[in-house]
Amino acid sequence: MYDLAPGMRLCFGRSRRADIVIRPDGPKLSRIAGEIAVEDGGVRITNRSSTHLLRVVMRGRTTDLPQTAAATPAASFVLVEGTVEVGSPTMHAEHQVLRVTVAPRTPDPRPEPPPATEETSTVGPWEIDTETRYFAVALALCQDRLENPAASGRVPTAKETTLAVLRLTHCHHHLSRIRAGDAATLGRLTKRVEDHLKYLRKLLRDKGQLPRGVEHLSKQSLAHYLVDLEILRPEHLGLRTDPRWLAVQEQLWWDE
């Protein structure tokens, strides 16, 4: 057990140089997996790994902090009060997590609004237009996370996302061409999907959805924010069997 004061921080991972050494022979944990830092407003938990996500569980709610990409600020979670369990997906599966607790603060006689538990963005989520191509791309990108929030949430490649979009929207004519070896169709549609992913990144920035300082988003980070900010929600999965939505999407993608 560690009792930390404001300004103190600990790093953890399988490196023997870490403050807290976890699974030194475990291949599914980074040498420096994360950092726990005490700030005036609470405890900040940061993913310091470039290869593995870090999972934070609080009262049954899971938040996955994506791995740190080049030139992208590290993802973090701020705990103001309460207890969270922190670790890689493997650590959670094996019940070898770190527990971080922030005790309730002494009540302040002056009224003030309750603090947010997690830092994300400065505005509420926007309601995404489901009858657009970019929504279908977002749903294909995030559907695994939405179906199983406790899983690691592997993000599909651009090619896998393209095929998932075509399956979601019942564009069997495109799928038939691709199965027959039509590389030009696959390449053209994958390029269009990559364009829609770029547009989704732009929408997140333009609508003020990203935490301050976040400029560049990997696909992993994009999926993380779309789900964590509840722009993509579990109820959107029901559209996959909605005849009206399928008809709209099939028309949108027919001539792509």
PyMOL commands that set and color helices and strands:
alter all, ss='L'
color gray80, all
select helices_A, chain A and resi 89-93+133-147+158-168+172-179+183-206+219-228+234-241+243-254
alter helices_A, ss='H'
color red, helices_A
select strands_A, chain A and resi 9-13+20-21+34-39+42-47+54-58+61-65+76-79+82-87+98-102
alter strands_A, ss='S'
color yellow, strands_A
deselect
rebuild
show_as cartoon
